[in-house]
Amino acid sequence: MIAALSAACVLAAAAAGCGSRQEPAPGPRAQEIPGRETELAETDLRDPAARLEALAESVAGVRDANCVVFGGYAIVGVDVEEHLDRSRVGTIKYSVAEALRKDPDGARAVVTADVDLAQRIREIREDIRQGRPVAGFAEELADIVGRLVPQFPGSVVPRKDPEQAQRENDGSGTTIQSGPHGSGPQTKRAGP
């Protein structure tokens, strides 16, 4: 009797352990367009810009993408349908960012759907394909990123008041300072 009861307990425990395993619901993922998977597979893995462009173009709603990679960063300009409302464009940009996030070169990418910026990125990408060095576009790329990334108040260093800077040095080597108790300017010649 004890043996039968033990066997029944073992069978019950085994049956309970074989129950269906519940997995968490999948999070949001980029919607892929059928037929574009082969383009991504055929992309030359040695060209990170082309790979990121193919990843961006695999997202539903993206007509075209252009990418410039510099250092450990990338700027990706996406072309979307003109009639889309702002929230839909934001969703597409988010989906592109999700697709790029898993790529080592795309993890630090900036994505834009701004028409003017995307056009300029396209032109820079074409110049790079023609052999012009990325270093020649460094200032322009910095300007593009500056338009995309917000300024955070904590990182702002206050500039000197222009009048104060002028009082400190008028450019002729003369330092202009306020007199004692604000009695007016006193000049002090720098050097002999």
C-alpha positions in Angstrom: 0.0 0.0 0.0 2.8 2.5 0.9 4.6 1.5 -2.3 1.4 2.2 -4.4 0.9 5.5 -2.6 4.6 6.5 -3.2 4.3 5.6 -6.9 1.1 7.7 -7.2 2.9 10.7 -5.6 5.8 10.3 -8.0 3.5 10.1 -11.0 1.5 13.2 -9.8 4.7 15.2 -9.3 6.0 14.2 -12.7 2.7 15.1 -14.4 2.7 18.5 -12.7 6.2 19.2 -13.8 5.3 18.5 -17.4 2.8 21.3 -17.6 3.0 23.9 -20.2 5.7 26.5 -19.6 4.4 30.0 -19.7 6.7 32.6 -21.3 6.3 36.3 -20.9 4.5 38.2 -23.7 6.9 39.5 -26.3 7.6 43.2 -26.2 7.2 45.6 -29.1 9.3 44.7 -32.2 9.9 46.2 -35.5 7.5 45.2 -38.2 9.4 43.7 -41.1 8.4 44.0 -44.8 8.4 40.7 -46.6 11.1 40.4 -49.2 13.5 42.8 -47.5 15.1 40.0 -45.4 17.1 38.9 -48.3 18.5 42.4 -48.9 19.6 42.4 -45.2 21.2 39.0 -45.6 23.1 40.0 -48.7 24.4 43.3 -47.2 28.2 43.4 -46.9 28.9 43.0 -43.2 32.1 45.0 -43.6 30.1 48.2 -44.4 28.3 49.2 -41.2 26.5 52.1 -42.9 25.0 49.8 -45.5 24.0 47.3 -42.9 22.3 49.9 -40.8 20.5 51.3 -43.9 19.3 47.8 -44.6 18.1 47.3 -41.0 16.2 50.7 -41.2 14.7 49.9 -44.6 13.4 46.5 -43.2 10.9 48.5 -41.0 7.4 48.9 -42.3 6.8 52.5 -43.4 10.4 53.3 -44.3 10.8 54.0 -48.1 14.5 54.7 -48.0 17.3 55.1 -45.4 20.7 56.6 -45.5 23.4 56.3 -42.8 26.7 57.9 -42.0 28.9 56.2 -39.5 31.7 58.1 -37.7 33.7 56.8 -34.8 31.3 54.8 -32.6 28.3 56.8 -33.7 25.9 56.8 -36.6 23.2 59.2 -38.0 20.4 57.5 -39.9 18.0 59.5 -42.0 14.8 57.7 -42.9 12.4 58.7 -45.7 8.7 58.0 -44.9 5.5 58.7 -46.7 4.7 62.4 -46.8 1.0 62.1 -45.7 1.8 60.4 -42.4 0.9 62.2 -39.2 3.5 63.1 -36.6 2.6 60.2 -34.2 2.9 57.6 -36.9 6.3 59.0 -38.0 7.3 58.8 -34.3 6.3 55.2 -34.2 8.3 54.4 -37.3 11.4 56.2 -35.9 11.0 54.1 -32.7 10.7 50.9 -34.7 13.9 51.8 -36.6 15.7 52.5 -33.3 14.6 49.1 -32.0 15.9 47.4 -35.1 19.2 49.2 -34.9 19.6 48.7 -31.1 20.7 45.1 -31.5 23.5 45.9 -34.0 26.8 46.9 -32.4 27.1 49.9 -34.8 23.5 50.9 -34.4 23.3 50.9 -30.6 24.6 54.5 -30.6 22.7 55.8 -33.6 20.6 58.9 -33.9 17.5 58.4 -36.1 15.8 61.3 -37.9 12.8 61.5 -40.2 13.3 65.2 -40.8 13.2 65.7 -44.6 16.0 68.3 -44.8 18.3 66.4 -42.5 17.6 63.1 -44.2 18.4 64.7 -47.6 21.7 66.1 -46.2 22.6 62.7 -44.8 21.9 61.2 -48.2 24.2 63.7 -49.8 27.0 63.1 -47.3 26.6 59.4 -47.7 27.0 59.7 -51.5 30.1 61.9 -51.1 31.6 59.2 -48.8 30.8 56.5 -51.4 32.7 58.6 -54.0 35.7 58.5 -51.7 35.6 61.7 -49.8 36.7 61.3 -46.2 34.3 61.5 -43.3 36.6 63.9 -41.6 35.7 66.5 -44.1 32.1 66.4 -43.0 32.8 66.4 -39.2 31.5 69.9 -38.6 28.4 69.4 -40.6 27.7 66.1 -38.9 28.1 67.8 -35.5 25.6 70.5 -36.6 23.1 67.8 -37.7 23.5 66.0 -34.3 23.2 69.3 -32.5 19.8 69.9 -34.2 18.6 66.5 -33.2 19.9 66.1 -29.6 18.3 68.5 -27.0 20.4 70.7 -24.8 20.2 69.6 -21.1 20.3 72.5 -18.6 22.7 70.6 -16.3 25.4 70.5 -18.9 25.2 74.2 -19.7 28.3 76.2 -18.7 27.4 79.9 -18.1 29.1 82.3 -20.5 30.6 85.5 -19.2 28.5 88.6 -19.6 29.7 90.3 -22.8 29.9 93.7 -21.0 32.0 92.0 -18.2 34.3 90.4 -20.7 34.7 93.8 -22.5 35.5 95.4 -19.1 38.1 92.8 -18.3 39.9 93.2 -21.6 39.2 95.8 -24.3 41.6 94.1 -26.8 44.4 96.7 -26.4 46.0 95.1 -23.5 44.3 97.5 -21.1 42.2 96.0 -18.4 39.2 98.1 -17.4 37.9 97.6 -13.9 35.4 99.3 -11.8 36.8 101.7 -9.2 36.4 101.3 -5.5 32.8 101.3 -4.4 31.6 101.5 -8.0 33.1 105.0 -8.5 33.6 104.5 -12.2 36.2 102.8 -14.4 39.9 102.8 -13.7 42.3 101.7 -16.3 45.4 99.6 -15.6 47.9 99.1 -18.4 49.1 95.5 -18.9 52.8 95.2 -19.2 55.5 98.0 -19.3 
